[in-house]
Amino acid sequence: MALFNRKNNNAPSATATIAPAVDPALAALTGEYAIDPAHSSIGFTVRHAMVTNVRGSFGEHEGTLKLDGSDPANSTASIDVRIASIDTGIADRDGHLVSGDFFDAEKFPLMTFRSTHAEQLGGDTYRVTGDLTIKDVTRPLSIDLEFNGSATDVYGNERVGFEGSADILRSDWGLTWNAALETGGVMVSDKVKLNFDISAIKSAVTQA
């Protein structure tokens, strides 16, 4: 599902500007949506000890999407993630991650993302650019997302789904703890992949 240009065979000249036609199905998605944390995942993957990957997720998060199906550039996203909800499957590791060595969750309880720009790259692929804040450090981040479609669930909720990822260097946000390995290299890679699998419900006002 995408916005696209249609050729106007009656155009007065080859240089005339043709307004893009709007896909009615996409335009119908316009409205405000609340991210459903029970059916969404915000996680990460990071290389550990140079040889394997550790995967984790944040169990507590909330956010809103404001979608403009007629002009995706007007769409926005806002997400808040509670750092203390981190889960890598090992309690001791999770405790280390929320400590002062890494996120310092007691002092900086939230990681936030606020979009500043959205664009359609082609077809169902979109890029959302915004400000990612971790430990009071704010830096730009671009996330490439695939639109997975829309549906009405068994409770009558209108849902949309997106999934995507972005690579960051954790040191850019002050997450610099590490340990050297005897065989060379370090315990934790600086590069981290953020993963997003989002299901969002249209608000009752915009569904009406």
N, C-alpha and C positions, 0 to 999 in steps of 0.2 A: 504494500500500500504506500503510495508516494504521491507527491506533487510533481507535475510534469508540464512541459511546454507543448502546446499543440500548434502546428503550422497553420497559419492563416493564408489560404491560397488567394484571398482577395486583398492582400496587403498592398498598399500603394507603392512601396519600394522595398528593396532588399534590406535596407538599413532601418526600416520602421521597427519600433519596439513593440513586442507582442507580450501582453500580460500573461503570466502563467495561469493555466486553468487549475481549479481546485478540485481535488477528488472529494466528492460529497461524503463518502464514508469516512475519510480522514477528518473533514471539517466537522462531522458530527461528534468527534471525540473532544472538541473544545470544551474546557471546563476545569474545575479545580478538583484534585484528587489527593487523598490521604494514603500514604504508604502503609500497607498492611504488614506489620512486622511478623505476624504468624506465618505468612506465606512469602516472605522476602528474606534475602540473605545479603549481608555486607561482610566480606571476609578478605583474607590476604594470604599470599604465599610468599615465603622467603627461604632462601637457600641456607641450610644449616651445616656447619662443619665442612663446607666445600663439596659435599658429596650427596646430599639429599635435600628434600624440601619439607618445611614445616608449614602446615596449613592451619588457619584459625579463623574465627568469626566473632562478631559482636552480637550478642543475643538481644540487646536492648537498643533500639533505634526508632526514630520517628521522623516524619518529614512530609512535605507537600510537593505536588507537581501542579503547575498551572500550564495546561497544554492549549496551544492555539493551532488547531488543525488546518486552518486556512493560511496561516503564516507561521511556520515552526520557529522562526527567529524570535517571535514574541513569547515563546515558552520559557518557563523558569522552573528551577528546582531548589529546594531547601531541605537539608538533612542534618539531624543531630544524632550523634552516636555516643552512648554512654561507655566510657573506656573500661570501667570496672566489670562490664559484662563480657570481657574478652574470654574466649574459650579455645584452647589449643588441644584439649583432651588430657592435659597433664596439669594438675593443680599447682605443683611447685613452680612450673614454668609460668603459668598464668600469674602467680603471685609475684614472680620476678618482673614480668612485663608491666604490671601496674605499679611497681615500686619506683623510687626515685631514679633508678638506673635507666629506666625506659620512659614510660608515659607519665609517671608521677600522678596517678589518677586522683589521689586525695586533693592535690592542689589544682589539677587541671582535669576536671571530671568529664569534659565533653570534647569530642572531635566534631567539627562542623564543616559543612560545605554549603556555599551560597553561590548560585550560578550568576554569571554576568553576561553570558552570550550563548546562543544555541544556533545550530545550523544543520541543514540536511546535506549529507555527503553524497547521497544517491540511494534510490530505492528506500529500503527500510533502515538505513544506517544514518545515525545522527551523531553529532559531536556537541557535547555540553561543556563549556569552559566556565570556570568560576574560581572562587577563593576557598582553599582548604586550610583550616586552622587546626593546628595541633600544638599543645603547650604554649598557647598565646603567640605562636608564630604563624603568620598567614602568607601563603604563597599560591601562585596560580596553578591550576590543575585542569587538564582537558581529559574528558572521559568519552570514549567512543562507545555508543550504545546501539544495540540492535533492537528494533521494535518487534516484539513477538506476537502482537495482535491484541484484539479486544474481545471480550465476551461478557455475557450476563450470567452470573452464577445462580445457584439454586435458591439463593435468598433474594434474588432480584437486584443484586448489586452489579453495576457496570464496572468492569475491571479492564485495566490495560497492563501489559507486561513489557519490561525492558531487561536486557542483560548486556553487560559489557565489562570492561576492565581498563586499568591505567597503571603505568609503571611510575614509581617515584623513587627518589633516593631519600631514605629516612633521615640521613644527616642534614638534609635541607630544613628539616623541622626540629633539629636539636636532639634527635634520637641517635646518639653516637656511641653508646656502650658497646664494647666488644672485648674479645679475648683472643690472643694469638695462639695458633696451633703449633705443636712441636714440629710437625711435618711441613709447616709453612701455611700461609693463609690465615684466615680469621674464623671465629666461631659463627658469626652472623653476617650475612651479606648486607651491604648497604642498599642494594636494590630490592625493592618490595613490589609485588604485583597486588593491586587492589582489585577485588572482584565484586561485581554488583549483579544481583538477580532480584529484580523489583516487581512486585505486584501491587498495584494501587487502585483504590476504590473511588469512584466519582462521588462527589458530595451530593447530598439529597437536593440541595438548591439547584445545582447545575444539571441534575438528572431530570428535574421536573420540566 
